[in-house]
């Protein structure tokens, strides 16, 4: 039979692997969520929107082309303006 110390070692190793995988998953999620005004996948996020037309003013306020915009779904919920990098 396995000794008590080897059982503790196996349990400790399993706990470590579980905690490590959870921390990596949390880091990946944090990197995927950008705040407004930050660069994300070829665009700058600039406020909430219901349609593309809602994005012209917020993008112009950031000094971006007010016609190179789109209204995109945001991972945190709702739609946000994407001022497309040109």
Contact map, one row per residue, 1 for C-alpha under 8 A:
11100000000000000000000000000000000000000000000000000000000000000000000000000000000000
11110110000000000000000000000000000000000000000000000000000000000000000000000000000000
11111110000000000000000000000000000000000000000000000000000000000000000000000000000000
01111111000000000000000000000000000000000000000000000000000000000000000000000000000000
00111111100000000000000000000000000000000000000000000000000000000000000000000000000000
01111111110000000000000000000000000000000000000000000000000000000000000000000000000000
01111111111000000000000000000000000000000000000000000000000000000000000000000000000000
00011111111100000000000000000000000000000000000000000000000000000000000000000000000000
00001111111110000000000000000000000000000000000000000000000000000000000000000000000000
00000111111111000000000000000000000000000000000000000000000000000000000000000000000000
00000011111111100000000000000000000000000000000000000000000000000000000000000000000000
00000001111111110000000000000000000000000000000000000000000000000000000000000000000000
00000000111111111000000000000000000000000000000000000000000000000000000000000000000000
00000000011111111100000000000000000000000000000000000000000000000000000000000000000000
00000000001111111110000000000000000000000000000000000000000000000000000000000000000000
00000000000111111111000000000000000000000000000000000000000000000000000000000000000000
00000000000011111111100000000000000000000000000000000000000000000000000000000000000000
00000000000001111111110000000000000000000000000000000000000000000000000000000000000000
00000000000000111111111000000000000000000000000000000000000000000000000000000000000000
00000000000000011111111100000000000000000000000000000000000000000000000000000000000000
00000000000000001111111110000000000000000000000000000000000000000000000000000000000000
00000000000000000111111111000000000000000000000000000000000000000000000000000000000000
00000000000000000011111111100000000000000000000000000000000000000000000000000000000000
00000000000000000001111111110000000000000000000000000000000000000000000000000000000000
00000000000000000000111111111000000000000000000000000000000000000000000000000000000000
00000000000000000000011111111100000000000000000000000000000000000000000000000000000000
00000000000000000000001111111110000000000000000000000000000000000000000000000000000000
00000000000000000000000111111111000000000000000000000000000000000000000000000000000000
00000000000000000000000011111111100000000000000000000000000000000000000000000000000000
00000000000000000000000001111111100000000000000000000000000000000000000000000000000000
00000000000000000000000000111111110000000000000000000000000000000000000000000000000000
00000000000000000000000000011111110000000000000000000000000000000000000000000000000000
00000000000000000000000000001111111000000000000000000000000000000000000000110000000000
00000000000000000000000000000011111101110000000000000000000000000000000000000000000000
00000000000000000000000000000000111111000000100000000000000000000000000000000000000000
00000000000000000000000000000000011111000001111000000000000000000000000000000000000000
00000000000000000000000000000000001111100001110000000000000000000000000000000000000000
00000000000000000000000000000000011111110001100000000000000000000000000000000000000000
00000000000000000000000000000000010011111111100000000000000000000000000000000000000000
00000000000000000000000000000000010001111111100000000000000000000000000000000000000000
00000000000000000000000000000000000000111110000000000000000000000000000000000000000000
00000000000000000000000000000000000000111111000000000000000000000000000000000000000110
00000000000000000000000000000000000000111111100000000000000000000000000000000000011110
00000000000000000000000000000000000111110111110000000000000000000000000000000000111110
00000000000000000000000000000000001111110011111000000000000000000000000000000001111000
00000000000000000000000000000000000110000001111100000010011001000000000000000001111000
00000000000000000000000000000000000100000000111110000010010000000000000000000001100000
00000000000000000000000000000000000000000000011111000010000000000000000000000111100000
00000000000000000000000000000000000000000000001111110110000000000000001000000011100000
00000000000000000000000000000000000000000000000111110100000000000000001000000010000000
00000000000000000000000000000000000000000000000011111110000000000000011000000000000000
00000000000000000000000000000000000000000000000011111111000000000000111000000000100000
00000000000000000000000000000000000000000000000000111111000000000000000000000000000000
00000000000000000000000000000000000000000000000011111111110000000000000000000000100000
00000000000000000000000000000000000000000000011110111111111000000100111000000000111000
00000000000000000000000000000000000000000000000000011111111100001110100000000000000000
00000000000000000000000000000000000000000000000000000111111110000100000000000000000000
00000000000000000000000000000000000000000000011000000111111111000000000000000000100000
00000000000000000000000000000000000000000000010000000011111111111100100000000000111000
00000000000000000000000000000000000000000000000000000001111111111100000000000000000000
00000000000000000000000000000000000000000000000000000000111111110000000000000000000000
00000000000000000000000000000000000000000000010000000000011111110000000000000000000000
00000000000000000000000000000000000000000000000000000000001111111000000000000000000000
00000000000000000000000000000000000000000000000000000000001111111101000000000000001000
00000000000000000000000000000000000000000000000000000001001100111111100000000000001100
00000000000000000000000000000000000000000000000000000011101100011111100000000000001000
00000000000000000000000000000000000000000000000000000001000000001111100000000000000000
00000000000000000000000000000000000000000000000000000000000000011111110000000000001111
00000000000000000000000000000000000000000000000000010011001000001111111000000000111100
00000000000000000000000000000000000000000000000000110010000000000001111100000000111100
00000000000000000000000000000000000000000000000011110010000000000000111110000011110000
00000000000000000000000000000000000000000000000000000000000000000000011111000011110000
00000000000000000000000000000000000000000000000000000000000000000000001111101111000000
00000000000000000000000000000000000000000000000000000000000000000000000111111111000000
00000000000000000000000000000000100000000000000000000000000000000000000011111100000000
00000000000000000000000000000000100000000000000000000000000000000000000001111100000000
00000000000000000000000000000000000000000000000000000000000000000000000011111110000000
00000000000000000000000000000000000000000000000100000000000000000000000011111111000000
00000000000000000000000000000000000000000000000111000000000000000000001111001111100000
00000000000000000000000000000000000000000000111110000000000000000000001111000111110000
00000000000000000000000000000000000000000001111110010110011000000000111100000011111000
00000000000000000000000000000000000000000011110000000010001000000000111100000001111100
00000000000000000000000000000000000000000011110000000010001000011101110000000000111110
00000000000000000000000000000000000000000111000000000000000000001001110000000000011111
00000000000000000000000000000000000000000111000000000000000000000001000000000000001111
00000000000000000000000000000000000000000000000000000000000000000001000000000000000111
